[in-house]
Amino acid sequence: DWTPDSFVDTTVQSLKDKIGNDKVVLGLSGGVDSTVAAVLLDKAIGENLHCIFVNNGLLRKDEFQSVLDQYEGMGLNVKGVDASARFLSELKGESDPEKKRKIIGRVFIEVFDDESHKIKDVKWLAQGTIYPDVIESVSATGGPSATIKSHHNVGGLPDFMKLKVVEPLRMIFKDEVRRVGKSMGIDAELLGRHPFPGPGLAIRILGDITEEKVRILQEVDAIFINGLKKWDLYNDVWQAGAMLLPVNSVGVMGDERTYEKCVALRAVESVDGMTADWVNLPYKFLQETSNKIINNVKGVNRVVYDISSKPPATIEWE
Ligand code: XMP
């Protein structure tokens, strides 16, 4: 019978047998899959697992530092690499969604490749690939592994992609990954996190990306997500986030007319992201959230709630 505990035992043993004293590199994304894969490998090979967590400057507010702290608290051998400036400079002026994705994928690979060269004699690349990724070959929910998979066909392979690949979760589903994580003592909050796309806030800022737009959207997103947690709605939602729209709309401030940014909030129910329905969030919650955003985030004077289902409307706006 499959149980999380027996899965952990057999997987840890087989990882030990397979890897021996070799070194392994793994990209952590802050998501469930890469984290559970890392903890399994850590149990099997300890310090020979070298985790890399890249800040692309497009994560949620304060997320890079808080997730890095959490990983360190779990005893993982992890290196945080803040490449925000490099990502933002390469994205400068680009407003085509697919080009933004390509730039982020390419820069991620370059940063990851540089970092893996710094690990002497690394032999293996570990990935948090789960069974649905194996079938679809491209993950819907992101993270470094999805980024790598969807971009590895451009140009020559970077060196880390020539490493032997180890994927401890490739035979199991998401709910099983969560159970395995729980049985290894990973924090419930981390295991219950919403999916977050690899390109991050870049595909939620419609049009070109600037540091200021990222800052505005991080503030808005944090108010929305913290509100969902406070109102105990977070776990009823499959994914949520805010979009920064490329329009200014009119507002009044005293006797003055202002033209400021409009943000759209999106919260969906889904099983796998392939279809999705907007969540019927309480009006009181929406009211409180909208007031908080408009009163606290400079540059935003209008908040709308997205009530579109997928299909045809995708979850992300880009
Ligand atoms: P859509 O917008 O296609 O999103 O309905 C479905 C799921 O996929 C995520 N998503 C991405 N994840 N790279 C990723 O890693 C991407 O380019 C990307 N685009 C969308 C989205 O957040 C949702 O979970």
Residues whose N, C-alpha, C, O or C-beta is under 5 A from the ligand:
A	BS01	XMP	R101 S139 A140 T141 G142 G143 A146 P195 F196 P197 G198 P199 G273 T314 I315 E316
